[in-house]
């Protein structure tokens, strides 16, 4: 079998569908990270595709090594994003060529189903509480909310801190103690503010506090982890096992959140999970874009022992996949179809196409007009 071509379609939700074609008529699907800059990612897929045309799609590791190691700066996010989507598509073709789901090809499952959480937001405490209750009514036993509504100062006022804590407290009050709550700090907090805020969250016993610091500087994670009983999570912006290495080897946090769309793909996610396993760290894959990434993450999570929970439970391919992923009691059932098990028709993909471009993550401190971290 040989690879004959690629197509990328940007879709709603800052996501992307990658189609890989073969001379035997099998089509592989994958999801490269879109980054809200889909054009350079689509271009990167086309460029890497030139190398792959005419090659065997089942030589997955060999192609990964060649595509990753041949670039001048091998961890360039757009390139690793494109590579991740291509790698997923090769696994999809592999599974389809032998009639088996990807999780079976990875060594089989260690669990019957994969626990998932959904996003739940709101600006006021009351709104947060109502949305969280609605998420539980939709069948979720875990949810994640933002820690702040807007910019956070390097050191913020007691009033601002109390308002942030009140939103989480309202959710805990609304859903009770049997539902898990993740709080995403969105790397908006200075290490000092993260330490103060997370300490205040301790009585509310969240499942984790996510991404307190920029991935360019891991060191504050360690001090923060040692300052609190709240499990600290990070990883949605770390790429490949090399960028996770320091966090894992120095056991800087409790939970890693690699995103399969740009951390290197299916096998790379499994490798990162294995590195984490020997340091007693858990995996909670980040999935804030398309449903293909959710599906691919579910396949890997079926096979690793150190899963905590998987993001994206609401994003199961409804209206896009011929058969959406199945949610039951807060868990996604393991897909049983060949490959990723989530085929799509062209007209369904077209209905989701969204090639508009909008700069995101733009916000400013109100008081002095300086730019604030998104
Ligand atoms: Mg996040």
Boltz pocket constraint, residues with backbone or C-beta under 6 A from the ligand:
constraints:
  - pocket:
      binder: B
      contacts: [[A, 184], [A, 186], [A, 210], [A, 211], [A, 236]]
      max_distance: 6.0
